[in-house]
Amino acid sequence: MKIIILGAGQVGSSIAEILSRENNDITLVDRNRRLLTGLQDRMDIRTVVGEASSPEVLIQAGVEDVDLLLAVTHSDEVNMVACQVAHTLFKTPTKMARVRSQDYLRHERLFGDHAIPVDSIISPEQIVTNQIKRLIEYPGALQVIDFAGGKVHLVALRAYYGGALVDHQLRELKEHLPSVNTRVAAIYRRDHAIIPTGSTVIEPDDEVFFIATQEDIRKVMMELRATDETGKKVILAGAGNIGLQLAQSLEGSGYQVKLIERNPDRARLVSEKLANTVVLQGDAADEELLRQENIDNMELFCSLTNADEANILSAMLAKRLGARRTMAIVNRPAYVDLIESSVLDIAISPRVSTVSALLSRVRRGDVVAAHSLRRGVAEAIEAVAHGDRKHSKLVGRRLEEIKLPEGATIGAILREDKLVPLDKDVVVEEFDHIILFVIDKRHIPEVEKLFQVSAGFF
C-alpha cells in the first residue's frame, strides 16, 4: 500500500516505523529537515521537506497515486486543509486526519463528503481518555479493547494467587463458568508467548488475554485473580485536554474526582467547565498536598501531564503514600518497559493507542478493527469472512480444518452480533466476524490472506 504521512511527530514517526516494516511504501512529510534525516537513517521510508498542506509538496510526495493520506501534524487546521487539497485536486481515495480540538469534534457536520472530506478522524486525546476510563471501570485489567461495536471485549490482566483458575488447567474454566462464553486467546509468561490449550496451566504472574462480553468480564477476571474493588475516589493530575475530558466522563458516571493543575489560569478555566469535580491548583508531586487530599483513601491516582518524568514521579509518590492503584501517561517506549508493573500499575502510551486506531485502515481484507498489543509486538484483528468454500480459506470450513499462521489463534466468532461457542466442529459462515490474536506481527500478511477471496467469486 502506498501511504503518505503528514507530520513526523510521535504519532507520525511511530506509524511510519510500524507500517514500513510491513512492506508498505511510506513517504513522510515534515518541515523539520533534521528530524526527517534522522528518521530516514533508521527506517526504510522516503521523506519530503515542506508544508504538509501545500499542493506542490503533496505532489513531491506522490499524492497523485497514493492509497492513503494520513495527516497527523500538530495543527488541526493544517491536517484538515491537507485532506481538502488531496480530495479536490487529486481525488485521494482515503484521507485520515488528527483533530484534537473539541470545538471541531463536537460539530459532526463539519466532516463528510459534502463538507471537509475526512474519511476518518483521529483524536488521540479521546482515544486515551476512553482507554483510561475502561481501565478504571475494570480494576486489575491491563488493557480493555472493544470489538464488534462494543459487544465483545479483549481483556488483558495479570494472574495472581487468589484466582480460582490459577495453578489449574484452562479446561476447568468451562466447569467453573458453564454459562459464560469466553476464550483465552493468549498467555505471556516471562515475556514469552504461549498458545493456550485445554491442558495449559495458568501460573501466577501470567499475563492472560481473554475475550468475553461486557457482562461476563468480571466473572472471568475473578477466575484469574482476587477481585479488586471498583472504587469511586479518583485523583487526576494534569488538566489538559485528556484530564478535562476524563474528569467530565468520570463525574458523569458517579465518581468522586479531584483534579490537580499547576497552572492557575488553566485550573480556573477548567473549574468552570466541570460540575462536580474538585479542581485544585498546585503541584501533583507535592507530598503535603497529596496528604491533605487523603491520597491514602483514593482508589486511583492518574497522572496525565505532557511530561513523562513528572507523571512517573508523581504517580510513584502517590503509590508510596497509599493510593491503591496508579496510572501514568508515558510517551517514551523505553520508560514504559522500565516502569510498568515494577514501579506503577499501568503505563499508558498515547502513541501505541493512536497507532491502534489507524491499523484497521491499512490492513488488507474486510478488517473492521485492529489493535496493537504489548507495545506493538502483538495484534488483535476483527475481520469479516467472505466467499464460499471454493473461494475462501475460511468460509465453509470447520475450525480444525483452518490452517492459521504460526502464533495466531481465533479468539471469537460473532454471527449476527452473537458469540458462537467455539469448538473444533464449528463451521465458519460467510459474514462471520472473526477475532484473531496474533502474537507476532510479522505474520500479519498471512492473516490478511486468510480473509481474501480467490478470483472468480462474485
C-alpha positions as CSV (number, residue, x, y, z in Angstrom):
1,M,0.0,0.0,0.0
2,K,1.3,3.5,-0.8
3,I,0.9,5.8,2.1
4,I,1.7,9.5,2.7
5,I,2.1,10.5,6.4
6,L,2.0,14.3,7.1
7,G,3.8,15.2,10.3
8,A,6.9,13.4,11.8
9,G,6.0,13.9,15.4
10,Q,5.5,11.0,17.8
11,V,2.4,9.7,16.1
12,G,3.6,10.2,12.5
13,S,7.1,8.7,13.1
14,S,5.6,5.7,15.1
15,I,3.1,4.8,12.5
16,A,5.8,5.2,9.8
17,E,8.1,2.8,11.6
18,I,5.4,0.2,12.1
19,L,4.0,0.3,8.6
20,S,7.4,0.4,6.9
21,R,8.2,-2.9,8.5
22,E,5.2,-4.4,6.7
23,N,6.4,-3.7,3.2
24,N,4.3,-0.5,2.7
25,D,5.5,2.3,0.5
26,I,5.8,5.2,3.1
27,T,6.5,8.8,2.4
28,L,6.9,11.1,5.5
29,V,6.4,14.9,5.1
30,D,7.5,17.5,7.7
31,R,9.0,20.9,7.8
32,N,11.9,19.8,10.1
33,R,14.7,18.6,7.7
34,R,16.9,17.4,10.6
35,L,14.2,15.3,12.1
36,L,13.4,13.7,8.7
37,T,17.1,12.9,8.1
38,G,17.3,11.1,11.4
39,L,14.2,9.1,10.8
40,Q,15.3,8.2,7.2
41,D,18.6,6.9,8.6
42,R,16.8,4.2,10.6
43,M,13.7,3.5,8.5
44,D,13.1,2.3,5.0
45,I,11.0,5.3,4.0
46,R,11.1,8.3,1.7
47,T,10.9,11.8,3.1
48,V,9.9,15.2,1.8
49,V,10.6,18.5,3.5
50,G,7.8,21.1,3.3
51,E,4.4,22.4,4.4
52,A,2.0,19.5,4.7
53,S,-1.0,21.3,3.2
54,S,0.9,22.6,0.1
55,P,-0.2,21.1,-3.2
56,E,3.3,21.2,-4.6
57,V,4.7,19.4,-1.5
58,L,2.0,16.8,-1.8
59,I,2.9,16.3,-5.5
60,Q,6.5,15.8,-4.5
61,A,5.3,13.2,-2.0
62,G,3.4,11.3,-4.7
63,V,-0.1,12.1,-3.8
64,E,-1.4,11.6,-7.4
65,D,-1.4,7.8,-7.0
66,V,-1.4,7.3,-3.2
67,D,-3.8,4.9,-1.4
68,L,-4.0,6.6,1.9
69,L,-3.2,10.1,3.2
70,L,-2.6,10.3,6.9
71,A,-2.5,13.9,8.2
72,V,-1.1,13.9,11.8
73,T,0.7,17.2,12.1
74,H,0.3,19.2,15.4
75,S,-2.1,21.6,13.7
76,D,-5.7,20.6,13.3
77,E,-6.2,23.2,10.6
78,V,-3.2,22.0,8.5
79,N,-4.5,18.4,8.7
80,M,-8.0,19.4,7.5
81,V,-6.7,21.6,4.7
82,A,-4.3,18.8,3.5
83,C,-7.3,16.4,3.3
84,Q,-9.3,19.0,1.4
85,V,-6.4,19.6,-1.1
86,A,-5.9,15.9,-1.6
87,H,-9.6,15.4,-2.2
88,T,-10.2,18.4,-4.5
89,L,-7.1,18.2,-6.6
90,F,-6.0,14.6,-6.6
91,K,-9.1,12.5,-5.6
92,T,-7.1,10.7,-3.0
93,P,-9.3,7.6,-2.0
94,T,-8.8,7.5,1.7
95,K,-7.9,10.5,4.0
96,M,-7.4,10.4,7.7
97,A,-6.8,13.5,9.9
98,R,-5.8,14.0,13.5
99,V,-8.2,16.5,15.1
100,R,-7.7,17.4,18.7
101,S,-9.9,20.5,19.3
102,Q,-13.3,19.8,20.8
103,D,-14.5,22.9,19.0
104,Y,-14.3,21.0,15.7
105,L,-15.1,17.5,17.0
106,R,-18.5,18.5,18.6
107,H,-19.8,19.6,15.1
108,E,-20.1,16.3,13.2
109,R,-21.5,18.1,10.1
110,L,-18.1,19.6,9.5
111,F,-16.8,16.3,8.2
112,G,-18.0,14.2,5.3
113,D,-18.5,14.0,1.6
114,H,-20.2,17.4,1.4
115,A,-18.0,19.2,3.9
116,I,-14.4,18.8,4.9
117,P,-13.5,15.5,3.2
118,V,-12.0,13.5,6.0
119,D,-12.9,9.7,5.9
120,S,-11.7,9.0,9.4
121,I,-10.9,11.4,12.3
122,I,-8.2,10.5,14.8
123,S,-8.5,12.2,18.2
124,P,-5.6,10.9,20.4
125,E,-6.9,12.6,23.4
126,Q,-10.3,10.9,23.1
127,I,-8.7,7.6,22.4
128,V,-6.6,7.8,25.5
129,T,-9.5,9.1,27.6
130,N,-11.6,6.1,26.6
131,Q,-8.8,3.7,27.3
132,I,-8.2,5.1,30.8
133,K,-12.0,5.1,31.5
134,R,-12.1,1.4,30.6
135,L,-9.2,0.6,33.0
136,I,-10.9,2.5,35.8
137,E,-14.1,0.5,35.2
138,Y,-12.3,-2.8,35.4
139,P,-9.7,-2.6,38.2
140,G,-6.9,-5.1,37.7
141,A,-7.1,-5.1,33.9
142,L,-4.0,-4.0,32.0
143,Q,-5.9,-3.4,28.7
144,V,-9.5,-3.5,27.7
145,I,-10.3,-3.4,23.9
146,D,-13.7,-3.2,22.2
147,F,-14.7,-5.3,19.3
148,A,-18.0,-5.7,17.4
149,G,-19.0,-2.2,18.3
150,G,-18.5,-2.8,22.0
151,K,-20.4,-6.1,22.2
152,V,-17.2,-8.1,22.9
153,H,-14.0,-7.1,24.7
154,L,-10.5,-8.4,24.7
155,V,-9.1,-8.0,28.3
156,A,-5.5,-8.4,29.4
157,L,-4.7,-8.9,33.1
158,R,-2.0,-10.5,35.3
159,A,-3.0,-13.7,37.1
160,Y,-2.4,-13.8,40.8
161,Y,-2.9,-16.2,43.7
162,G,-6.4,-16.0,44.8
163,G,-7.9,-16.6,41.4
164,A,-9.8,-19.9,41.2
165,L,-8.2,-20.9,38.0
166,V,-4.6,-20.1,39.0
167,D,-2.5,-23.4,39.1
168,H,-5.3,-25.2,37.3
169,Q,-5.8,-26.2,33.6
170,L,-7.6,-23.9,31.3
171,R,-10.3,-26.6,30.5
172,E,-11.5,-26.1,34.1
173,L,-12.7,-22.6,33.2
174,K,-15.8,-24.1,31.5
175,E,-16.5,-26.2,34.6
176,H,-16.3,-23.1,36.8
177,L,-18.3,-20.9,34.5
178,P,-20.6,-23.2,32.5
179,S,-22.9,-20.4,31.3
180,V,-20.1,-18.0,30.3
181,N,-19.0,-17.9,26.6
182,T,-15.3,-16.9,26.9
183,R,-12.0,-17.9,25.5
184,V,-8.4,-17.3,26.5
185,A,-6.6,-16.1,23.3
186,A,-3.0,-15.9,24.5
187,I,-0.8,-16.1,27.6
188,Y,2.5,-14.4,28.1
189,R,4.8,-16.0,30.7
190,R,8.1,-14.1,31.5
191,D,7.6,-12.3,28.2
192,H,7.3,-15.5,26.1
193,A,4.1,-16.1,24.3
194,I,2.1,-19.4,24.9
195,I,-0.6,-20.6,22.6
196,P,-3.2,-21.8,25.1
197,T,-4.8,-25.3,25.0
198,G,-7.1,-27.1,27.4
199,S,-4.2,-28.6,29.3
200,T,-2.3,-25.3,29.7
201,V,-1.9,-24.5,33.4
202,I,-2.3,-20.8,34.5
203,E,0.6,-19.8,36.7
204,P,0.9,-16.7,39.0
205,D,2.1,-13.6,37.2
206,D,1.0,-14.9,33.7
207,E,-0.3,-12.1,31.5
208,V,-3.6,-13.5,30.2
209,F,-5.6,-12.2,27.3
210,F,-9.3,-13.4,27.2
211,I,-12.4,-12.5,25.2
212,A,-15.8,-12.1,26.7
213,T,-18.9,-10.0,26.6
214,Q,-19.2,-6.9,28.8
215,E,-21.5,-8.6,31.3
216,D,-19.1,-11.6,31.8
217,I,-15.7,-9.7,32.1
218,R,-15.7,-9.6,35.9
219,K,-16.7,-13.2,36.2
220,V,-13.7,-14.3,34.2
221,M,-11.4,-11.9,35.9
222,M,-12.3,-13.5,39.3
223,E,-11.1,-16.8,37.9
224,L,-7.6,-15.3,37.4
225,R,-7.1,-13.0,40.4
226,A,-8.7,-11.9,43.6
227,T,-11.4,-9.4,43.0
228,D,-10.4,-5.7,43.0
229,E,-13.0,-3.3,44.4
230,T,-14.4,-0.8,41.9
231,G,-13.6,2.3,43.9
232,K,-15.2,5.7,43.1
233,K,-12.5,8.0,44.6
234,V,-10.0,9.3,42.0
235,I,-7.3,11.9,41.8
236,L,-6.2,13.1,38.3
237,A,-3.0,15.1,37.8
238,G,-3.0,17.5,34.8
239,A,-5.9,19.4,33.4
240,G,-5.0,19.3,29.8
241,N,-7.4,18.0,27.1
242,I,-7.2,14.4,28.5
243,G,-7.5,15.5,32.1
244,L,-10.6,17.6,31.4
245,Q,-12.3,15.0,29.2
246,L,-11.6,12.2,31.7
247,A,-12.9,14.3,34.6
248,Q,-16.1,15.1,32.7
249,S,-16.6,11.5,31.8
250,L,-16.0,10.2,35.3
251,E,-18.1,12.8,37.2
252,G,-20.9,11.9,34.9
253,S,-20.6,8.3,35.9
254,G,-20.8,8.9,39.6
255,Y,-17.1,9.0,40.5
256,Q,-15.7,11.4,43.2
257,V,-13.0,13.2,41.2
258,K,-10.2,15.6,42.3
259,L,-8.2,17.3,39.6
260,I,-4.8,18.9,40.3
261,E,-3.4,21.5,37.9
262,R,-0.2,23.5,38.3
263,N,-1.2,26.5,36.0
264,P,-3.6,28.8,37.9
265,D,-5.2,30.2,34.7
266,R,-5.9,26.7,33.3
267,A,-7.2,25.5,36.7
268,R,-9.6,28.4,36.8
269,L,-10.8,27.7,33.3
270,V,-11.3,24.0,33.8
271,S,-13.1,24.5,37.1
272,E,-15.8,26.5,35.2
273,K,-16.3,23.5,32.8
274,L,-16.7,20.9,35.5
275,A,-19.8,20.4,37.6
276,N,-18.8,18.0,40.4
277,T,-15.0,17.8,40.2
278,V,-12.9,19.5,42.8
279,V,-10.2,21.4,41.0
280,L,-7.0,22.1,43.0
281,Q,-4.3,24.5,41.9
282,G,-0.9,23.0,42.8
283,D,1.9,20.5,42.1
284,A,0.8,16.9,41.9
285,A,4.2,15.9,43.2
286,D,3.7,17.9,46.4
287,E,3.6,15.4,49.2
288,E,1.9,17.7,51.6
289,L,-0.9,18.5,49.1
290,L,-1.5,14.7,48.4
291,R,-1.7,14.0,52.1
292,Q,-4.1,16.9,52.6
293,E,-6.3,15.4,49.9
294,N,-6.3,12.0,51.6
295,I,-4.3,10.1,48.9
296,D,-4.2,7.1,51.2
297,N,-8.0,6.8,50.8
298,M,-8.0,7.0,47.0
299,E,-8.7,4.0,44.7
300,L,-6.8,5.6,41.8
301,F,-4.2,8.3,41.1
302,C,-3.7,9.0,37.4
303,S,-1.0,11.4,36.1
304,L,-1.9,13.0,32.7
305,T,0.5,15.8,32.1
306,N,2.7,16.2,29.0
307,A,5.9,15.5,30.9
308,D,6.9,11.8,31.3
309,E,9.2,12.4,34.2
310,A,6.6,14.4,36.2
311,N,4.0,11.8,35.5
312,I,6.2,8.9,36.7
313,L,7.5,10.7,39.8
314,S,4.1,12.0,41.0
315,A,2.5,8.5,40.5
316,M,5.4,6.9,42.4
317,L,4.9,9.3,45.2
318,A,1.1,8.7,45.3
319,K,1.7,4.9,45.4
320,R,4.1,5.3,48.3
321,L,1.6,7.5,50.1
322,G,-1.1,4.8,49.9
323,A,-3.0,5.2,46.6
324,R,-4.4,1.8,45.8
325,R,-3.7,2.0,42.1
326,T,-1.6,4.3,40.0
327,M,-1.5,5.1,36.2
328,A,0.6,7.5,34.2
329,I,0.8,8.6,30.7
330,V,4.3,7.8,29.4
331,N,5.3,8.6,25.8
332,R,8.8,7.2,25.7
333,P,8.8,3.4,24.9
334,A,11.9,2.8,27.0
335,Y,10.2,4.3,30.0
336,V,7.1,2.2,29.6
337,D,9.1,-1.1,29.6
338,L,11.1,0.1,32.6
339,I,8.4,1.1,35.0
340,E,5.2,-0.8,34.2
341,S,4.4,-3.4,36.9
342,S,7.6,-2.8,38.8
343,V,7.0,0.9,39.7
344,L,3.5,1.7,38.5
345,D,0.4,-0.4,37.9
346,I,-0.2,0.8,34.4
347,A,1.9,3.0,32.0
348,I,-0.3,4.3,29.2
349,S,1.3,5.0,25.8
350,P,-0.7,7.5,23.7
351,R,1.3,6.7,20.6
352,V,0.5,3.0,20.8
353,S,-3.1,3.7,21.4
354,T,-3.3,6.1,18.5
355,V,-1.5,3.7,16.1
356,S,-4.1,1.1,17.0
357,A,-6.8,3.4,15.8
358,L,-5.1,3.6,12.4
359,L,-4.4,0.0,11.8
360,S,-7.8,-1.1,10.5
361,R,-7.4,1.4,7.6
362,V,-4.2,-0.2,6.4
363,R,-5.0,-3.8,6.8
364,R,-6.0,-5.7,3.7
365,G,-9.3,-7.6,3.6
366,D,-12.5,-6.5,5.3
367,V,-10.9,-5.5,8.6
368,V,-13.3,-3.9,11.0
369,A,-10.9,-3.2,13.8
370,A,-7.2,-3.8,14.5
371,H,-5.4,-3.1,17.8
372,S,-1.7,-3.1,18.6
373,L,-0.9,-5.1,21.8
374,R,2.0,-5.4,24.2
375,R,3.6,-2.2,23.0
376,G,3.4,-3.1,19.3
377,V,4.7,-6.7,19.4
378,A,1.3,-8.4,19.0
379,E,-2.0,-7.5,17.4
380,A,-5.7,-8.4,17.6
381,I,-7.8,-8.2,14.5
382,E,-11.6,-8.3,13.8
383,A,-12.3,-9.1,10.2
384,V,-15.3,-10.3,8.2
385,A,-15.2,-13.7,6.3
386,H,-16.4,-13.6,2.7
387,G,-16.8,-16.1,-0.1
388,D,-17.6,-19.8,-0.1
389,R,-15.7,-23.0,0.5
390,K,-14.3,-22.9,-3.1
391,H,-13.0,-19.3,-3.0
392,S,-12.3,-18.8,0.7
393,K,-9.8,-20.3,3.2
394,L,-12.3,-19.8,6.0
395,V,-15.9,-20.0,4.9
396,G,-17.4,-23.5,4.9
397,R,-14.6,-24.9,7.0
398,R,-14.6,-26.3,10.5
399,L,-12.2,-24.6,12.9
400,E,-9.9,-27.7,13.0
401,E,-9.5,-27.5,9.2
402,I,-8.4,-23.9,9.1
403,K,-4.6,-23.5,8.8
404,L,-3.7,-20.5,10.9
405,P,-0.4,-18.7,10.6
406,E,2.1,-19.5,13.3
407,G,1.2,-17.9,16.6
408,A,-2.3,-16.9,15.5
409,T,-5.4,-18.0,17.5
410,I,-9.1,-17.5,16.8
411,G,-10.4,-15.8,20.0
412,A,-14.1,-15.4,19.0
413,I,-16.6,-15.7,16.2
414,L,-19.6,-13.3,16.1
415,R,-22.6,-14.3,14.0
416,E,-25.4,-11.8,13.8
417,D,-24.0,-10.0,16.8
418,K,-23.9,-13.1,19.0
419,L,-20.8,-15.0,20.1
420,V,-20.6,-18.5,18.7
421,P,-19.4,-21.2,21.2
422,L,-16.1,-22.3,19.8
423,D,-15.2,-25.9,19.3
424,K,-13.4,-27.9,16.6
425,D,-16.6,-28.7,14.8
426,V,-17.8,-25.0,14.4
427,V,-18.1,-24.1,10.7
428,V,-17.3,-20.6,9.6
429,E,-20.1,-18.9,7.6
430,E,-20.0,-16.0,5.2
431,F,-20.2,-12.6,7.0
432,D,-19.0,-14.1,10.3
433,H,-16.9,-11.6,12.3
434,I,-13.7,-13.4,13.4
435,I,-11.4,-12.0,16.1
436,L,-7.9,-13.3,15.9
437,F,-5.0,-12.8,18.2
438,V,-1.5,-12.7,16.5
439,I,1.4,-13.0,18.9
440,D,4.0,-11.9,16.3
441,K,3.1,-9.1,13.9
442,R,5.4,-10.5,11.3
443,H,2.6,-12.9,10.5
444,I,0.0,-10.2,9.8
445,P,0.3,-10.6,6.0
446,E,-0.5,-14.3,6.3
447,V,-3.6,-13.4,8.4
448,E,-4.7,-10.9,5.8
449,K,-4.5,-13.5,3.1
450,L,-6.9,-15.7,5.1
451,F,-9.7,-13.2,4.6
452,Q,-9.1,-12.6,0.9
453,V,-11.3,-14.4,-1.6
454,S,-9.8,-16.0,-4.7
455,A,-10.6,-14.8,-8.2
456,G,-13.9,-15.8,-9.7
457,F,-16.1,-15.2,-6.6
458,F,-18.9,-12.7,-7.1
